[in-house]
Structure formats: C-alpha cells, structure tokens
Amino acid sequence: MPSMGFALVVDPARRRRGSGVATIRAVVEHLDVAHVRLFFGSVEADNIASIRCLAKAGFLLRSEEPDFDGMLHYSLDH
C-alpha cells in the first residue's frame, strides 16, 4: 500500500487563519498523489495547535502515548 509522510510549518504571522488545514487538504487531495492511500503526520505531544490542525483535516490519532521522541502519530486513510 503506498504511503506518504510530510512536514508542515506555518509562518507565525499566518497562524490561526486555516492555512495549515487548507494546505494538508490540498496535499492529500492533489491529483499527483491520487495513488497514495495512507498519509501520516507526526506532532510533538504538547503542540495543541498542530494536533487540532491534523484532526480538522481528518487525521486520526494512531496511539494515545507519545513515542520515544515525544511525538504523537496520526494517519489518514484516503
């Protein structure tokens, strides 16, 4: 099964305007990745804004416990 991971950084001056969610949705809906069925995103456990962003984009938490680096992992089955 094809999968894809990505990193997203939003300019602090542009935060809280929906650009993170819009960017994630644009990536997963782009025709060039139509063959990809599983997308991943990882977030530091204390990064509430990014957690909410992934959730709003439809990503689901894969494990309640952070990994050894303090990251929570999310996925979207497309």
Secondary structure as UniProt FT lines:
FT   STRAND          3..5
FT   HELIX           12..14
FT   TURN            15..16
FT   HELIX           19..29
FT   HELIX           31..33
FT   TURN            34..35
FT   STRAND          38..44
FT   TURN            45..46
FT   HELIX           48..56
FT   TURN            57..58
FT   STRAND          60..61
FT   TURN            68..69
FT   STRAND          71..77
//
